[in-house]
Amino acid sequence: PPSGMVQQLLDLLHTGTGLPWWATIAISTVFVKTLLLPLIIKGQKNSIHMNNNLPQMQHLQAKMTEARNTGNQLEAARLANELMIFMKEKNVNPLKSMVIPLAQAPVFISFFFALRGMANLPMESFKTGGILWFTDLTVPDPFYILPLITSVSLFCTLELGAESGVRADNLQWTRYVFRCLPVVIFPITMNFPAALLCYWVTSNMFTLCQVGVLRIEAVRKRLDIPALIKHPKSELKLSNKGFVEGVRESFTNSRIAREIEERAKADEMRFKKAGIGPVVKTYTYDPTKQAFAKGAGSNQKING
């Protein structure tokens, strides 16, 4: 399992370098997060493209929703095709925005179960592998400093939009959820072994450093990261709707546009195949060959 691979990586680094466990966990975290940087940057570019073209997309989506609600399927299909063309021209794909969570989640879960298993075993060297006030990595932080740092750093990460490069100002309910999440996390992490929080704090701090570097103009130009446009709320048609309703409409319209795009691609493939492939037989005889009249001599041909 992935958690077993993480345990092997940690043990290899610990025994090979002689580093204490807290440093081993921190260095391993930084190493893995660095490997994920290309995906993070790619996801950030797409999120910024999505944000910069949000008013036009929401305008088309609102018209699509209105057409569907009035039963005008032809107009809805036309608008879906228009949305598909617009997204292709602007290089926008909502599914690409899932790259960041899909890449981060397996890593976090693997480290979580790996470190929890090593702490619960417990590994004897974990009991003296910490530093400062958390020398024992198998037990929770007695002063709750690590849970507090974890919650505060998570709040800063979500507030700054550190992973996606886009803040959640456009969706009011999303902003509220992001601000409540660190408060909910704090009492939960109070009972986590210090080893787990050593990983989580390092991960959050790396992410905050990452967003600081990616805000440097020279770095953004080098990585071809576009500038982020902040739209006034008056331009965002979905900003006044509920979070669930807005997301549902957005995904429904995106699904319709994607289905139309897939049908267009299938039609194009069939058209190309018909042009270069063998002639499909739709007749009882081959008109390119001369036929012989029935009942006539073998040399008597039918002249067309």
Protein Blocks (a to p, Z undefined) as FASTA:
>chain_A
ZZlmmmmmmmmmmmmnopafklmmmmmmmmmmmmmmmmmmmmmmmmmmmmmmmmmmmmmm
mmmmmmmmnopaklmmmmmmmmmmmmmmnopafklmmmmmmmmmmmmmmmmmmmmmmmmm
pcfklmmmgghjlmblkbccfklmmmmmmmmmmmmmmmnommnopacklpmklmmmmmmm
mmmmmmmmmmpcfklmmmmmmmmmmmmmmmmmmmpmklmmmnopacdddddfklmmklmp
cfklmmmmmmmmmmmmmmmmmmmmmmmmmmmmmmmmccddfbfbdfkbccddehiafklc
cdZZ
